[in-house]
Amino acid sequence: MDENRLSGRTQEIAAGHGLELRQRIGAGGMGEVFLAKRRGAAGFERQVVVKRLSPSLTGDPQFSQALVKEATIMVRLSHPNVVQVQDLIFDSGEYLMVLEYVDGASLRKILAHASRADLKPPVGFALCVARDVLRALEYAHALCDDNGQSRPVIHCDVTPENVLVSRHGEVKLTDFGIAKVAHTTALTGEGQIRGKFRYVAPEQVDAGKITTATDIYSAGLVLYEMITLEFARRGADTIALVSEALRSTALELPAETQVEIPPVGRPELDAVLRAATAPAPADRPNAGEMARAVERVAAQMHLDLSAARAVTPYVLPLYGREDFLVSTKSESTGQSGQSGTQPTRRTAPGNRTTAPRRKPVVLVVDDSDLVCELLSRTLGRFGFQVSFVQSGGAALDWLAANECDAMLVDLNMPDLSGLELTSFVRSNPDISDLPIILLTSETDSARAVTGLGVGADDFVRKGVTEAEIAARLHAVMRRSRVG
């Protein structure tokens, strides 16, 4: 079924449950995200967010059963630092999850903008966000059922994408339960957790038991990133990231950090990070202990961790900046999902003629070191600035924080194929207009032609001259500007 018919069907199902889908604001491996209105009696109206879960997930009976079981817990989560799940709708084979609306952006977007615009957040911002995320985890980890039995809810996906910061300084953790279901059913492949290996705990990739300590480890990595504006793990592909996770040692901050840290309290902050990222789960503090440790660090630094003092003064002015609004326009609810080297902003096609002149940026996605090195060197001679990654998952990480003018994508890659990556890009409103050329070493062009069907702009066979590749790149970018 094509996307328009599918969207119409989803609209009808939503309308039958008092929901009006207004705008699709995100898409990913888990499904689509819509800004919506929920209508009730006497003209009652409330803005909400609706997630339509991907049929590739919900079509699996094991996933569906686990999801319904987990949803009965998720709808009970009610805490100021948790995005509340208001409803789970199953109708005509579709699963729609109704979520609280947050007027803000994800921590990922805020950190990416901080790097791009050189607007480094104060350390109080990082500590307050970390403390509030830990409060959310403390609450979820201590949840009990109606009989008083402990039923901890483990997030399994604490990342900057899932931390929302409203323009008024509220910090909320979202997407409880879904990642846990994906991890505990047969659907544990890269397709469900791709791009998140930067934040997994060692036990998540070493067949260990997933516990509340798993979330603490990820929270420690997020705190590190907020202070350094760099990834704690810097592998270029899934294999490298998994290797880093497996040989992980406890983190410490580098001698110099992007965010200024007062000398007083620095040793204690290092101690918090070391404890949170201890390789052995038993050596990590629980969420409440870590939250209180963060508060003690703030007290030593004489910092007020109230939202009004620590968060709002930094984030509220961002919403008056055109460059921030442009970068978050499709994430205005903050309900979706890395800081990279020298990010560049790709302007909308209609506005590119007014952008400052610069070298067009091309992202090369290929698992061959030789191909990446060759293209990086040769395309530079034709006026391109080249970045490269070696897997489809790493490309998604890169695109989350950086922007480019075109992509060269290998058809055959170990995690996401070129076809899958192209399909994902075309389904994401942020980057759906990005020109894509597929690279293939196959003499049979059938798969490359299939790539055109899923949205690629062109394909070339490896081994053609650099001049031809450069000409193809210029051609697809010119068509994009015209479009």
N, C-alpha and C positions, 0 to 999 in steps of 0.2 A: 504494500500500500504506500502511495507517495505521501510526502510530508504534509501537503495541503489537506488531503483527505484525512490523514491521521489527526492533524490539528483540529479539523472540524469535528471529528468523532470525539476527541478529548473535550472540546468545548461543550458538546452536547451532554456528555457524562457529567462534567462539572456543573453545568446549568441545572441538571436534575437534582443536584445537591446544594442548590442555592449559591453557587459560585460563578462568578463571571471572570474568565481569564482575560486580562487586559493586554499583557505583553510578555513575550518570552524573553527572559533575561539571562539565561544560561543553559548550557548543555554539557554533558560529560558522560563518562562511563556508566554512571548510576542512573542517568535519565535526563529529563528536561526540567527547567525551573521557570515558573510563571509568576508574575505579579498579578494579583487577583483581588476581587472584592467579594466579600461574603455578605449576602443580603438576608434579612430576617423580617419579622413582622413589624408593621407600623413604620416602614421606611428605614428600619435599622440597617446600618451598613458599616462594615469594618474592612480595612485593608489587611490582606493576608498574603502569604506566599504559598504556592502549590507546587509540589514536586511530583512529576509523573515518572514513576519508576520504569526503567527500561524493560521492555518485554524480554530481552535476553536474560534478565535476572528473574523476573516474575514468572517466566515460562518454566522455570525449574521448580518442581513440586517441593523439593527439600528447602529451597530458599523461601518460597511462599509460606510454608508452614512455620519456618523459623521467624520470618518477618512478622507474621500475625502474632506469634507468641511474644516477640520482643516489643511489638507496638503496644501491647497491653501494659507493659512497664513504662514505655516512653511517654505515653499520654499522662502518666502520673507525675512526671517530672515537673515540678513547679518551684522555680528558684529564680531570683533576680538575675543570676549570671548564666542562665540556661535558656536557649530558645525553645519555647514550649511547642510540642507537637499537639495540635488541637484536635486532629481527627485523622483516621486512616480509612479511606474509601476504597471499596472493591466493587467494581461494576463493569459488566461486559468484558471481563478479562483484563481490565485496567486497574492498577493501583495508583491512587492519588493520595499524597500525604499533605495535610494542611498544617502550615507552620505559622507561628507568630511573625509579624512583620517587624523588621528592625530598620530604622531610618539611618543608614550609615553605610560603611564599607568594610571589607574584610581586612584583617591585619596584613595579609599578603599585599593588598593594593597599597596600604599605607606605607609599608616598609619599602616596596618597590619605588613609590614616589619619593620617599625620603632619600633613597640612593640617587635617583635620577635628578632631583631638584636640589640636592645638597641641603635638605632641611632635616638635619639630624634630630630625632626626638630626644628630650631630656631623659635622664636615667629614671626619674620619678614616673614617667610614662611607662617605661618597660617594667618597672617593679609593680606598678598598679595593675597593669594588664595581666602580668604573671600571677599576682595574688588573686585577682578575680577569677581567672581560669582555674586556679587551684581550689577556690571556694566552690566553683561549680563541680569540680571533680570530687571534693570532699562530700558534698551533698549526694551526688550520684552513687559514690562508692558505699555510702552508709544507708542506702535505701532498703526498706523492709516491705514485705507484702502485707496483706490484710491480717494475716495471722501472726504478724510480728517476726516472721522468719527473715533472716538477712537475704536480700536479693540485690547485691551490688550491680550497678549498671557500669560496665566498662566501655569506654568510648572507642578505643583501638585506633583512633585517627586524629589525635590532637596535633593539628598543623595550623600554620597561619591562615590557610584558606578557611578553616572552620572556626576561627575566632573573629567575631564581629564587633566593631566599635561604632557606636552611634555618634552622630554629630554632637550629642549632648553628653558624651563621655561614658555611656553605658557599655560594659564589656560583657559579651554573651558568647557562650560556647554552643555550637550547633552541630547537627548531624549525629546525635547520640543514637546508638543502636544499629544503624544501617551497616557500618563498617564491621561491627561485631558479628552480625548475621553473615556477611560475606566471608569473614574469616572462619566461621564455625560450620559452614556448609561446604558442599563440593565446589562452590564458586570462589575459589581462592586464587585464581590465576592472575596474571599481570593485568588482564583487562579490568579487574575490579579494584585493584589497589595501585595501579600504575601511577608514577609520579610521587608516591608517598614513602618510598624507601629511604628518603633523606631523614625521616622522622621515626622509623620503626625502632623498637627496642631489640636488643640482640635475640631475645627469646622468640620474637615474632618471625625471624628467619632461620631459627635453629630448632624448629619443632618443639619449642618449650611451651610450658603452660602459660596461657594468657591470664594475667591477674591485674589487680588494680595498680600494681607497681609498673606495669607496662605503660600506663598513661603518665605516670610520674616521669619516666625516662623521656618520653616525647615532650612533655612540658618543659623539661630542662633544656632540650635542644631548641625549643622555641624561644626561651628566655635568652639563651646564648645568641641567637640570631637577632633578637631585638637590640642587644647591646653592641654587637659587632657589625650588624648589617651585612653579615656574610653567613653562608651555610656552615654548620658544624661539619657536615659531610660534603665533600666537593667532587665526588666521583662523577664522571661524564656519562655513565650509563648504569643500567640496573646491576650488572655483574660487579662493577666497581663499588657501587653503593652497598650492595649486600656484603661484599668483602669487608668494607669499612665497619659495617654493623657487627659482623662476626668477630672481628679482632678489636672491637671497641675497648678503649680505656676511658676512665672517667675524665670529663672535660674540665679544663681550666680556661679562663679568659686569657687572650694574648696580652703581652705587656702594654700594647697600645690598642685602644678600642675606638670605634667610630663615635660612640656615645661617651661623653665625658663622665668619668666616675670619680667622685671625691676620694682621696686616699683613705680617709676614715671609712671603714666599712668594706673596703675592697677585699681584705682577706676573708671576711665572713661571706661576702658574695661568692667568692671562689669556692668556699666550703659548701655553700648551697648547691652550686652547680656540680661539684664533685659527688655529693651525696645523691642528687637526683639522677645522675648518669652513671652510677655505679654499675658495672657489668652484671653483677649478681642481683636479682630482684630483691632478695632478702635484705640487702644492704641499703636499699633506698628508703627514704622516709615515706610516711603516708601523706596524702594530700593536705590534711590539716596541719601536720607538722611542718611541711614545706612552706605552706602559706604563712604560718607564724614566723618561720625563719626569715622569709622575705620581709615581713613587717619589722622584724628586729633590725635587719640591714637598713631599711628605710629610716628607722628611728635613729640609728647611729649616724646616718647622713643628714639628720634633721629635715627629712622630707615628709610632707603631708600626702598620704596616699588616697585622699578622697578624690572622687572623679572630678569635682569642681576645681581642684588645685592641680591634679597630676595629669589628667587626660583632656578635659575640655579645652584648656588654653592652647593645647597643641593641635587637636583635631578640628576644632571649630573654624579657625582661619583657613584650613585646607579647603573647606567647602566654598570659600570665596575665591579660590584660585582656579582660573579657567583650565590650566593644564591638568589639575587634579580631577576636575569635573569631567573633562574629556576622557581621561583614563579610566574613570569609574562609571561612565554613563550607562553601561549595560549592567552594572552591579549596584544600582542606586539603592537597592534593598539590602545589600550586603549579604545576600543569601546564596552565593555561589562558591567556586574554585576554579620569583625567587630572585632574590637579588642576583643579578648577573654582572658581567663585566661590560662597562661602557654601554648601557642600554640606550637605544634610540627609539624615538616615538614615530610610528608610522601614521601619518595624517590620513584622514578620510579621502577617498579618491577625488571628490569634488574640490578639495582644498589644497591638493598637492602643489598646484602652480604657485601658491603663495608661501610655501615652506622655504626656509633658507636652503641655498644650494649646498649639497653635501654628496658624498659618495653613496650610491644606493647600497643598502645592506642586504646581503643574501645569506640565508641560513642553509647550510649543507647538512643533510641528514644521511649518513652512510656509515656502516660498521667497518669499513676498510680505512685504516690509517693512511694507506698509500693514496687512495682516491681523495680523501679529505685534504691531505697535504698538497696534492697536485692541483686540485681546484682552488684551494686557498691561494697558492702561489700564482697560478696562471690568470685567474679571474681578476686579481689585483691589477694586472697589466691592462685590463680593459675597463678600469674605472669603478670596480666594485670593492666594497669592504665585505670580507667574508668571515662568518662565524661558523663553527661546525660542532655537531654532536654526533654520537655514534649509535643512537637508538631512537625509536619513536617515542618511548617514555621520556627520555632525556629531552627530546624536542618539545614535548608538552611542558616540561619544567621550564625550559628556556623561554617559550612563548608566554608563559604566565607572567614573566617579569620584563621581557624585552620585546622590542618590535622591530620588524624588518620589512623590506620591500618585496621580497620574493623568497621562495624555497626551492631547493633542488633535493629531491627525496628519492632514496634508493627503494626500488620495489621490494627487495627481499632483505628483511632485517629480522633479528632473532626474537624481538618481542612484538611490537606492532609492525605490521607490514606497511609498505608505502600506501597501499589501498586503504587500510584502516586509518592511518594517520590523515590521509586526504579527506576521508569521510568525516573524521572528527573535526577537522578544521572547518569544513563547509557547514557543519551543524552548529558551530559556535559563533554567535552574532559578533563577538569582539573581533574575530579574525576571518570571518567568512569570505571576505573579498581578497584575501591574500593570494597572489599568483603562485601556482605550484607547477613545477616541471618534474616529471618522474624520470629517474635514471634506471636503465635496465641493461643487463649484460646478455639477456636472452635474445636469440635470433628470431624466435616466434613472438610476434607483437601482440598476440591475443590478450595477454594480461595487461599490457600497457594500454591497449584500447579499452579494456574494462576500466582502467584508471580514469580515462577521459569520461566514462559514464558516471563515475562517482564524484567527479568534480575537478579533476586535474585539468590544467590548461594546455599541456603539451607533454610529450615524452621524447627523450633522446637516448640513443644507445651509447653506452660507455665506449670510449675509443674514438669518438668523433673529435674534430679539432676544437681547441678552446675558442676559436673565433666563432664557430657555429653555436656553441653553448652560450657564449656572450650575446650573439645575435638573437637567439631564442629568448634569453632573459629580457633583453631590451624590448622584444616584441610583446611578451606577455604583460610586462609592466606598462607598456604603452596602451594596450587594450584595457588594462585595469583603470588607467587614468581616464580614458575615454568613457568607460562604463560608469 
